[in-house]
Amino acid sequence: MSLIDLPVAPARPLAGRVVLLTGAHGGLGSAAAQACAAAGATLVLLGRRLPRLNRIYDAVAQAGPEPALYPLDLEGASPQDYAELAQRLAAEFGRLDGLLHCAADFRGLTPLEHVAPETFASVLHVNLTAPWWLLQACLPLLRQAQDPAVVLAVDEPARVGQAYWGAYGVAQHGLRALLGMLAAELAGSGIRVSGLHPGPMRTSLRARAYAEDSAEATRDPADCAAACVELLSAAGARHAGTILDLAAELPA
């Protein structure tokens, strides 16, 4: 076999990059973690349940560089907690190249008048305020990277804006507004901001609203993982300021 016939090793588009991933033990988060590790990223896996983080740690470590775990509950974390996280990232890695936000909190379909005020406030916070507090704390570190990327996973506003979706639906509308504002404000800073709408996935979160989804109407979260890699990589520049919509690929 000549040198020209030798197989070419697949590219690792996230090689050398440090990526913070929230909701790392969730459906989309765990799939994205393994795909990003396989693409060469060193991951900081953030989630509220340490046993589940430990399980995803093993899968990620087999796929790529050894990850770091960062147990943190977005519901109770303060701005100071996020500032400490950013400081620890700077001390441990000296950089942050990407932030992929997959964390979400949905308690089930309930009429608004029956939702306890503290529940509404908590769900709204986890899905909207907390992601911003986290990102705000990480912006100075992201600005130091050569090609920093922020990716927010979002839901379909027309669907979750209907009756009974409560604070989750309200937060998802706000998250899209936040994404657009950030993309515009950071456009000249070098930080790329984009969104990912994966569409209906077979996850425990979706099962709280749709107990009997058909396989044809949903996808495995692993099918969306490659899009996460693309948005975090240099190739994601073409999606800056936009939301990559994978839902259109599903049958009507």
Backbone bond lengths (Angstrom), bond angles and torsions (degrees), N, CA, C in turn:
res aa  C-N    CA-C-N  psi(-1)  N-CA   C-N-CA  omega(-1)  CA-C   N-CA-C  phi
1 M - - - 1.468 - - 1.525 108.68 -
2 S 1.333 116.64 130.13 1.449 121.09 178.55 1.523 109.75 -81.03
3 L 1.337 115.33 165.75 1.452 119.69 179.18 1.520 111.87 -60.56
4 I 1.298 116.86 -33.60 1.461 120.63 -177.90 1.523 111.52 -67.89
5 D 1.357 116.17 -21.63 1.456 119.78 -178.60 1.518 113.18 -91.44
6 L 1.333 117.18 -6.29 1.443 119.68 -177.59 1.529 110.23 -66.51
7 P 1.345 117.70 140.29 1.468 119.89 179.30 1.518 110.81 -65.79
8 V 1.320 115.47 144.39 1.457 121.88 -179.99 1.524 108.52 -93.65
9 A 1.327 116.31 129.73 1.460 120.26 179.09 1.520 109.98 -64.18
10 P 1.329 118.08 139.45 1.457 120.35 -179.93 1.526 111.23 -63.82
11 A 1.319 114.82 144.86 1.457 120.22 -179.54 1.526 110.17 -67.71
12 R 1.323 115.79 149.47 1.465 121.30 175.94 1.526 106.49 -116.90
13 P 1.328 117.05 89.17 1.469 120.75 -169.77 1.524 115.09 -65.18
14 L 1.338 118.05 -14.38 1.464 120.22 179.29 1.532 112.14 -110.18
15 A 1.314 116.91 13.30 1.464 120.66 -179.38 1.521 110.55 -57.77
16 G 1.337 116.24 132.12 1.446 121.39 178.51 1.510 115.04 82.85
17 R 1.320 117.46 -1.40 1.470 120.83 -177.95 1.527 110.93 -98.66
18 V 1.326 114.90 143.23 1.457 122.29 174.55 1.522 107.52 -103.52
19 V 1.324 116.33 124.94 1.467 121.48 -175.26 1.520 109.75 -126.25
20 L 1.309 116.36 127.95 1.459 122.86 173.42 1.519 108.23 -92.82
21 L 1.337 116.42 125.62 1.460 121.63 -175.96 1.519 109.15 -122.85
22 T 1.324 117.05 118.72 1.463 121.06 178.16 1.528 109.94 -93.74
23 G 1.321 115.56 154.46 1.462 118.71 -176.44 1.508 111.29 66.29
24 A 1.332 115.70 35.95 1.463 120.75 -169.69 1.518 113.56 -66.34
25 H 1.328 118.59 -23.29 1.456 119.01 -179.78 1.529 112.07 -101.66
26 G 1.339 117.45 10.79 1.456 121.15 175.22 1.513 111.28 -83.65
27 G 1.316 116.25 -177.67 1.469 120.59 -177.29 1.512 113.52 -61.31
28 L 1.332 116.56 -58.33 1.461 119.98 179.05 1.521 110.74 -70.68
29 G 1.330 117.49 -40.07 1.458 120.89 -177.01 1.508 113.21 -60.33
30 S 1.333 117.44 -44.90 1.464 119.98 -178.41 1.523 111.49 -68.03
31 A 1.330 117.04 -38.23 1.471 120.06 177.80 1.522 110.50 -66.99
32 A 1.334 116.37 -43.22 1.462 120.27 179.38 1.518 111.00 -64.84
33 A 1.326 117.04 -37.32 1.463 120.76 -179.56 1.520 110.88 -59.88
34 Q 1.311 116.50 -46.33 1.464 119.62 -178.77 1.524 111.59 -67.09
35 A 1.333 116.65 -38.81 1.467 119.85 179.26 1.526 111.19 -68.19
36 C 1.316 117.15 -40.77 1.465 120.40 -179.91 1.524 110.90 -67.36
37 A 1.338 116.60 -38.23 1.460 119.58 177.18 1.522 110.66 -64.01
38 A 1.331 116.15 -43.39 1.460 120.28 178.26 1.524 111.32 -62.63
39 A 1.340 115.97 -27.54 1.469 120.73 178.20 1.518 112.21 -84.28
40 G 1.344 116.99 0.77 1.455 120.55 172.54 1.509 116.19 106.38
41 A 1.326 118.40 -1.17 1.461 120.50 -176.52 1.525 111.77 -75.29
42 T 1.321 115.16 145.26 1.460 121.56 167.03 1.522 106.29 -92.82
43 L 1.319 116.04 117.16 1.454 121.05 -170.67 1.519 112.39 -101.92
44 V 1.323 114.95 143.30 1.454 122.73 167.16 1.525 105.20 -109.04
45 L 1.317 116.12 109.66 1.463 122.16 -172.85 1.519 109.27 -93.08
46 L 1.330 115.88 113.58 1.456 121.57 -177.58 1.522 109.47 -108.49
47 G 1.311 115.82 130.14 1.457 121.44 177.10 1.513 109.22 -164.91
48 R 1.311 116.59 167.63 1.464 118.93 -174.62 1.522 113.61 -91.56
49 R 1.322 118.27 -13.46 1.463 120.65 -175.34 1.529 110.25 -116.79
50 L 1.331 115.12 107.65 1.456 120.56 -175.50 1.525 113.30 -61.07
51 P 1.337 120.89 -42.11 1.471 119.17 178.73 1.529 112.27 -57.77
52 R 1.328 116.78 -40.07 1.467 119.48 178.73 1.527 110.92 -70.90
53 L 1.325 116.83 -35.89 1.462 119.13 175.83 1.519 110.61 -62.89
54 N 1.317 116.51 -39.20 1.469 119.96 178.47 1.515 111.56 -61.48
55 R 1.323 116.27 -38.32 1.469 119.27 -179.97 1.528 111.31 -67.35
56 I 1.324 117.09 -43.24 1.459 118.64 -179.94 1.527 110.64 -71.77
57 Y 1.333 116.46 -26.59 1.467 120.61 176.82 1.525 110.47 -56.46
58 D 1.311 116.82 -46.11 1.464 120.25 -177.73 1.526 111.25 -60.78
59 A 1.337 116.37 -44.22 1.467 120.14 -178.97 1.526 111.04 -66.34
60 V 1.319 116.60 -40.43 1.468 120.62 -178.84 1.523 110.56 -68.86
61 A 1.334 117.10 -40.95 1.463 120.75 -179.60 1.526 111.33 -62.52
62 Q 1.325 117.24 -31.97 1.460 120.73 177.91 1.524 111.67 -74.21
63 A 1.342 116.18 -27.35 1.467 120.37 -175.33 1.521 113.00 -84.88
64 G 1.342 117.00 -27.37 1.460 118.78 -175.36 1.511 112.11 -167.18
65 P 1.346 117.27 -150.65 1.469 120.62 -178.71 1.528 111.87 -58.44
66 E 1.312 115.96 151.25 1.457 120.10 -179.53 1.527 110.02 -63.33
67 P 1.337 117.55 127.30 1.458 120.20 -178.31 1.527 111.76 -86.15
68 A 1.312 115.47 172.48 1.456 122.58 171.43 1.518 108.36 -114.56
69 L 1.327 116.36 146.48 1.459 121.60 178.49 1.514 109.52 -103.75
70 Y 1.333 115.99 140.78 1.457 120.30 176.59 1.522 108.70 -138.15
71 P 1.335 117.30 89.26 1.466 120.12 178.57 1.531 110.11 -67.74
72 L 1.328 116.33 125.86 1.461 120.98 179.00 1.522 108.63 -159.32
73 D 1.311 116.24 131.24 1.461 122.23 178.32 1.521 108.09 -95.36
74 L 1.323 117.61 113.32 1.456 121.12 -177.86 1.524 112.21 -62.29
75 E 1.313 116.76 -25.99 1.466 119.75 -178.07 1.526 111.62 -64.80
76 G 1.316 117.22 -39.87 1.450 119.92 -175.34 1.515 115.01 -105.92
77 A 1.324 117.72 -6.88 1.466 120.75 -177.30 1.528 111.19 -69.07
78 S 1.310 115.97 141.28 1.464 122.54 -180.00 1.530 109.99 -100.99
79 P 1.330 118.05 166.74 1.470 119.21 173.77 1.519 112.47 -54.79
80 Q 1.316 117.50 -33.21 1.462 120.18 178.26 1.530 111.37 -66.39
81 D 1.330 116.83 -34.13 1.463 120.36 177.18 1.526 110.90 -64.08
82 Y 1.321 116.38 -39.38 1.464 119.77 179.24 1.527 111.05 -71.50
83 A 1.325 116.40 -35.60 1.471 119.57 175.34 1.521 110.52 -62.72
84 E 1.334 116.29 -39.64 1.461 120.18 177.48 1.526 110.84 -65.42
85 L 1.329 116.54 -39.42 1.467 120.16 177.12 1.528 110.30 -59.13
86 A 1.326 117.07 -47.45 1.464 120.31 -180.00 1.529 110.97 -61.28
87 Q 1.321 116.50 -40.13 1.461 120.31 178.78 1.525 111.51 -64.02
88 R 1.314 116.87 -39.44 1.461 120.57 -179.71 1.520 110.93 -70.84
89 L 1.321 117.20 -34.83 1.469 119.94 175.53 1.529 110.20 -63.77
90 A 1.312 115.85 -42.97 1.469 120.03 179.36 1.521 110.86 -63.55
91 A 1.336 116.08 -40.79 1.464 119.62 -178.24 1.519 111.86 -71.00
92 E 1.349 116.63 -38.53 1.465 120.71 -174.61 1.524 112.49 -82.02
93 F 1.331 116.62 -40.57 1.468 120.31 -173.18 1.524 113.13 -115.74
94 G 1.326 116.98 -22.56 1.458 119.85 -178.69 1.501 113.88 73.83
95 R 1.354 116.88 9.51 1.454 119.19 -176.45 1.522 110.49 -169.07
96 L 1.313 115.31 164.31 1.457 122.25 169.83 1.514 106.75 -149.51
97 D 1.332 115.69 117.03 1.465 120.53 -175.33 1.522 113.63 -99.27
98 G 1.328 116.55 -20.12 1.454 118.31 -177.81 1.514 112.45 -157.78
99 L 1.320 115.27 151.31 1.454 122.28 174.70 1.523 107.39 -131.69
100 L 1.311 116.60 119.45 1.464 122.31 178.75 1.525 107.48 -114.28
101 H 1.324 116.29 113.82 1.463 121.14 -176.09 1.527 109.53 -100.87
102 C 1.339 114.88 109.02 1.471 121.16 178.72 1.524 112.43 -115.73
103 A 1.326 118.00 -5.89 1.461 121.10 -176.44 1.526 110.60 -65.93
104 A 1.340 115.88 142.24 1.466 121.17 177.96 1.521 108.65 -155.20
105 D 1.325 115.31 154.55 1.461 121.19 178.54 1.515 108.66 -134.88
106 F 1.335 116.44 118.48 1.460 122.55 178.76 1.518 107.81 -137.05
107 R 1.328 116.70 124.48 1.458 121.05 -173.16 1.526 113.47 -97.07
108 G 1.330 118.41 -4.85 1.458 120.83 -178.15 1.523 111.28 118.68
109 L 1.327 115.49 163.18 1.457 121.12 -178.81 1.527 110.18 -75.93
110 T 1.332 116.47 123.18 1.460 122.20 -176.44 1.528 109.43 -148.16
111 P 1.320 119.14 137.61 1.472 120.29 173.84 1.525 110.55 -58.02
112 L 1.298 116.70 139.91 1.457 120.84 -177.34 1.528 112.57 -55.41
113 E 1.320 116.92 -39.79 1.457 118.43 -175.99 1.521 112.81 -67.97
114 H 1.331 117.28 -14.70 1.459 121.10 179.76 1.530 113.30 -100.19
115 V 1.325 117.01 -0.35 1.466 120.28 179.68 1.526 109.01 -85.38
116 A 1.325 116.03 126.68 1.460 120.08 177.58 1.530 110.13 -61.82
117 P 1.325 118.20 139.81 1.463 120.45 -178.51 1.525 113.38 -53.66
118 E 1.334 116.56 -40.11 1.465 118.70 -179.01 1.529 111.95 -68.75
119 T 1.342 116.56 -31.79 1.463 120.06 176.89 1.518 110.51 -68.92
120 F 1.329 116.81 -44.28 1.460 120.77 178.32 1.527 109.95 -58.84
121 A 1.318 116.58 -46.89 1.463 120.48 -178.48 1.524 111.25 -64.06
122 S 1.332 117.17 -39.51 1.458 120.88 -178.46 1.521 111.48 -66.11
123 V 1.329 116.46 -47.13 1.465 120.42 -178.60 1.527 110.49 -65.22
124 L 1.322 116.31 -41.24 1.467 119.88 178.00 1.529 110.64 -61.69
125 H 1.313 115.71 -40.44 1.464 119.97 -179.58 1.529 112.21 -65.90
126 V 1.327 117.21 -49.03 1.470 120.84 -176.94 1.520 111.21 -61.29
127 N 1.338 116.55 -37.38 1.463 120.32 -174.28 1.525 114.74 -90.41
128 L 1.328 117.86 -11.33 1.460 118.96 -176.69 1.526 113.41 -135.99
129 T 1.333 117.45 -57.04 1.456 119.21 -176.36 1.523 112.31 -67.94
130 A 1.327 116.37 -46.18 1.467 120.22 -176.95 1.531 112.39 -61.05
131 P 1.349 119.33 -44.57 1.470 118.03 177.71 1.530 112.66 -58.00
132 W 1.336 115.54 -36.58 1.457 117.35 179.84 1.519 111.14 -71.25
133 W 1.319 118.23 -42.46 1.458 120.37 177.71 1.534 110.34 -57.50
134 L 1.316 115.90 -43.22 1.464 120.57 179.39 1.520 111.05 -63.13
135 L 1.312 116.51 -48.96 1.458 120.36 -178.30 1.518 111.29 -64.72
136 Q 1.319 116.61 -41.21 1.465 120.41 179.23 1.525 111.10 -58.66
137 A 1.337 115.70 -40.81 1.466 119.81 179.72 1.527 111.79 -67.83
138 C 1.328 116.69 -29.63 1.472 120.92 -175.64 1.520 113.67 -91.01
139 L 1.322 118.25 -10.74 1.468 120.27 -176.08 1.533 113.34 -57.34
140 P 1.333 120.02 -45.53 1.472 117.90 179.44 1.524 113.18 -58.42
141 L 1.339 116.86 -37.00 1.464 120.38 179.40 1.520 110.85 -72.96
142 L 1.324 117.06 -39.27 1.463 120.69 177.76 1.531 111.04 -62.67
143 R 1.320 117.36 -36.72 1.468 121.13 -178.73 1.523 112.43 -62.54
144 Q 1.307 116.98 -22.12 1.460 120.42 -179.60 1.528 112.75 -81.68
145 A 1.339 117.19 -12.63 1.466 120.90 -178.41 1.525 110.64 -79.38
146 Q 1.308 115.23 158.58 1.467 120.30 -178.43 1.526 111.91 -74.76
147 D 1.323 117.26 -37.61 1.464 121.11 -177.26 1.534 109.16 -143.01
148 P 1.333 117.64 66.73 1.461 120.27 -174.67 1.528 112.66 -74.42
149 A 1.328 115.06 143.91 1.460 120.73 -178.59 1.520 110.23 -134.74
150 V 1.320 115.77 137.23 1.461 123.40 173.97 1.523 107.54 -117.75
151 V 1.320 116.55 127.17 1.472 121.50 -178.80 1.526 108.48 -127.43
152 L 1.322 116.39 124.95 1.455 122.37 178.54 1.517 109.61 -112.92
153 A 1.319 117.17 123.57 1.461 121.12 174.28 1.523 108.58 -78.31
154 V 1.317 116.78 129.88 1.465 121.38 -176.24 1.521 110.35 -128.55
155 D 1.323 115.31 161.08 1.460 121.93 179.07 1.521 109.25 -103.03
156 E 1.337 115.79 176.55 1.462 122.13 -177.68 1.526 110.06 -82.79
157 P 1.339 119.76 113.67 1.462 120.98 -174.77 1.523 113.77 -63.38
158 A 1.332 117.66 -35.20 1.459 119.50 -179.73 1.523 111.78 -64.52
159 R 1.325 115.88 -30.19 1.473 119.61 -178.71 1.518 111.00 -83.77
160 V 1.325 117.07 -49.78 1.460 119.30 -174.87 1.526 112.27 -81.79
161 G 1.321 117.20 -1.29 1.457 120.48 173.46 1.512 112.28 -89.83
162 Q 1.320 116.87 1.28 1.457 120.81 178.98 1.533 110.60 -81.70
163 A 1.312 115.04 179.23 1.460 120.94 -177.39 1.526 111.43 -58.56
164 Y 1.321 115.45 144.15 1.466 125.99 169.39 1.530 115.35 81.79
165 W 1.339 118.31 -2.86 1.463 118.69 -179.03 1.527 112.48 -82.72
166 G 1.297 118.02 -10.53 1.456 122.96 168.74 1.522 115.65 55.31
167 A 1.330 114.55 -143.23 1.464 120.81 -174.78 1.520 111.99 -62.89
168 Y 1.341 117.57 -30.80 1.468 119.90 177.82 1.525 109.94 -61.26
169 G 1.332 116.38 -46.53 1.458 120.18 179.52 1.519 112.35 -63.33
170 V 1.329 116.03 -42.24 1.467 120.21 178.01 1.532 110.07 -61.64
171 A 1.324 115.78 -44.60 1.461 120.31 -178.56 1.522 112.07 -64.03
172 Q 1.322 117.19 -37.50 1.461 119.52 -179.44 1.525 111.89 -65.89
173 H 1.322 116.67 -36.16 1.465 118.78 173.86 1.526 110.00 -64.63
174 G 1.318 116.23 -41.69 1.456 119.93 178.57 1.515 112.88 -65.90
175 L 1.330 116.65 -35.88 1.461 120.42 -178.82 1.527 110.79 -65.32
176 R 1.320 116.29 -38.08 1.469 118.85 176.53 1.527 110.80 -67.00
177 A 1.321 116.98 -38.84 1.463 119.63 176.91 1.526 110.57 -64.08
178 L 1.332 116.46 -42.68 1.464 121.19 177.52 1.519 110.59 -59.99
179 L 1.318 116.62 -43.04 1.463 121.45 -179.87 1.526 110.62 -58.99
180 G 1.333 116.25 -46.61 1.461 119.68 -179.34 1.517 112.57 -64.48
181 M 1.331 116.37 -41.86 1.467 119.92 178.45 1.524 111.38 -62.28
182 L 1.334 115.53 -46.89 1.459 119.93 -178.25 1.527 111.52 -63.38
183 A 1.324 115.87 -42.36 1.466 119.52 -179.74 1.522 110.44 -59.70
184 A 1.333 116.49 -40.42 1.465 120.06 -179.93 1.522 111.39 -71.49
185 E 1.331 116.62 -43.16 1.457 120.13 -176.19 1.522 112.84 -71.57
186 L 1.339 116.59 -29.78 1.464 120.32 -176.51 1.529 112.58 -100.24
187 A 1.313 116.82 5.30 1.471 120.23 -174.98 1.522 112.17 -57.11
188 G 1.316 118.37 -34.78 1.458 120.51 -178.50 1.510 113.97 -94.41
189 S 1.327 116.73 4.29 1.459 119.82 -175.46 1.518 113.43 -93.48
190 G 1.318 116.47 -12.35 1.459 120.36 -175.51 1.517 113.09 94.32
191 I 1.336 118.05 -11.01 1.464 121.58 178.30 1.527 109.01 -86.74
192 R 1.311 115.84 119.75 1.465 121.08 178.20 1.527 109.49 -85.96
193 V 1.316 116.75 130.40 1.458 121.97 176.74 1.521 108.09 -119.68
194 S 1.323 116.05 127.37 1.459 120.30 178.42 1.516 109.22 -146.65
195 G 1.319 115.27 167.33 1.453 121.21 179.62 1.512 110.97 -120.46
196 L 1.321 114.72 160.66 1.465 121.25 175.35 1.515 108.36 -131.09
197 H 1.327 115.46 119.73 1.463 120.48 173.10 1.528 107.13 -106.18
198 P 1.329 116.83 97.91 1.468 118.94 -175.49 1.512 114.04 -73.12
199 G 1.330 117.30 -18.47 1.456 119.78 -174.83 1.516 110.58 80.53
200 P 1.325 117.52 -174.41 1.468 121.35 -176.16 1.530 111.86 -62.62
201 M 1.328 116.02 124.08 1.461 121.53 178.51 1.527 109.40 -123.23
202 R 1.318 115.31 154.34 1.459 120.56 177.85 1.531 108.86 -82.29
203 T 1.326 115.99 86.33 1.456 122.40 -179.17 1.524 109.30 -130.25
204 S 1.320 115.25 163.81 1.459 120.04 178.34 1.521 111.47 -65.78
205 L 1.339 117.05 -31.28 1.457 119.99 178.31 1.517 110.79 -63.88
206 R 1.331 116.96 -45.64 1.467 119.61 -179.35 1.522 111.11 -67.62
207 A 1.324 116.85 -32.53 1.460 120.39 -178.97 1.525 112.03 -62.85
208 R 1.325 118.18 -21.16 1.462 120.42 177.60 1.515 111.61 -70.80
209 A 1.332 117.17 -19.04 1.464 120.73 178.53 1.522 112.22 -108.83
210 Y 1.328 116.59 -31.67 1.465 121.38 -176.73 1.516 108.63 -128.77
211 A 1.303 116.04 98.21 1.471 119.95 -175.05 1.523 112.54 -76.95
212 E 1.324 117.39 -22.82 1.470 119.60 -173.95 1.522 111.48 -129.19
213 D 1.308 117.08 51.89 1.467 121.31 175.02 1.520 110.59 -63.33
214 S 1.313 116.56 144.04 1.461 120.12 171.59 1.518 108.94 -84.93
215 A 1.320 115.42 150.36 1.467 120.06 -179.48 1.524 111.22 -61.85
216 E 1.337 116.65 -31.37 1.461 120.57 -177.83 1.528 112.05 -69.83
217 A 1.334 116.27 -26.32 1.463 120.04 -175.60 1.519 112.79 -90.55
218 T 1.321 117.44 -6.06 1.466 121.37 -178.63 1.525 109.91 -131.25
219 R 1.303 115.70 168.74 1.459 120.93 177.50 1.521 109.59 -130.64
220 D 1.314 114.57 158.81 1.448 120.56 173.29 1.527 108.28 -71.93
221 P 1.338 118.74 137.62 1.462 119.56 178.54 1.524 113.47 -54.65
222 A 1.325 116.95 -28.66 1.465 119.84 179.49 1.522 111.66 -61.11
223 D 1.344 116.50 -25.71 1.458 119.78 179.46 1.525 112.77 -71.13
224 C 1.327 116.30 -14.79 1.465 121.14 179.97 1.524 112.47 -100.07
225 A 1.321 116.40 -6.71 1.464 120.33 -172.84 1.522 112.57 -65.77
226 A 1.320 117.69 -36.58 1.463 119.99 -179.53 1.522 111.38 -62.46
227 A 1.333 116.56 -33.20 1.467 119.95 178.26 1.523 110.48 -66.60
228 C 1.324 117.28 -35.58 1.462 120.73 176.50 1.524 110.42 -62.32
229 V 1.317 116.20 -43.73 1.464 120.77 178.51 1.520 110.32 -61.64
230 E 1.323 116.76 -45.57 1.463 119.92 -178.46 1.525 111.36 -61.05
231 L 1.336 117.26 -45.14 1.460 120.23 -176.72 1.522 111.97 -66.10
232 L 1.317 117.35 -31.36 1.463 121.07 178.92 1.523 112.77 -80.82
233 S 1.323 117.30 -21.44 1.458 122.25 -175.86 1.524 110.81 -87.29
234 A 1.315 115.93 176.97 1.464 120.51 178.27 1.517 111.70 -59.90
235 A 1.330 116.90 -29.42 1.465 120.60 179.44 1.519 112.17 -65.47
236 G 1.338 116.94 -19.08 1.457 119.94 -179.43 1.511 114.05 -72.62
237 A 1.325 117.55 -7.05 1.466 120.31 -179.27 1.524 111.66 -58.09
238 R 1.310 116.98 -31.29 1.473 119.20 -178.29 1.517 112.20 -71.43
239 H 1.332 117.22 -13.47 1.458 120.97 178.92 1.524 112.44 -103.05
240 A 1.313 117.61 5.97 1.463 120.92 -176.73 1.525 110.46 -57.44
241 G 1.324 115.74 131.79 1.459 120.73 178.41 1.509 114.77 79.84
242 T 1.338 117.14 4.85 1.463 120.79 -178.02 1.532 109.89 -126.14
243 I 1.321 115.28 173.71 1.453 122.24 175.69 1.529 108.18 -113.93
244 L 1.301 116.26 119.36 1.465 121.56 176.47 1.507 108.27 -75.76
245 D 1.313 117.44 116.02 1.462 122.76 -173.76 1.529 109.89 -102.51
246 L 1.323 116.36 107.72 1.460 120.86 177.98 1.525 112.18 -90.09
247 A 1.321 116.78 -10.27 1.470 119.68 -177.02 1.518 111.44 -64.21
248 A 1.330 116.68 -28.68 1.465 120.01 -178.21 1.524 112.19 -65.26
249 E 1.328 117.13 -17.62 1.458 120.40 -178.71 1.525 112.17 -80.21
250 L 1.332 117.53 -14.63 1.458 120.93 179.92 1.522 110.96 -81.23
251 P 1.334 118.08 151.17 1.464 120.08 176.68 1.511 110.78 -64.94
252 A 1.309 115.71 146.74 1.479 120.28 -179.41 1.523 110.25 -67.81
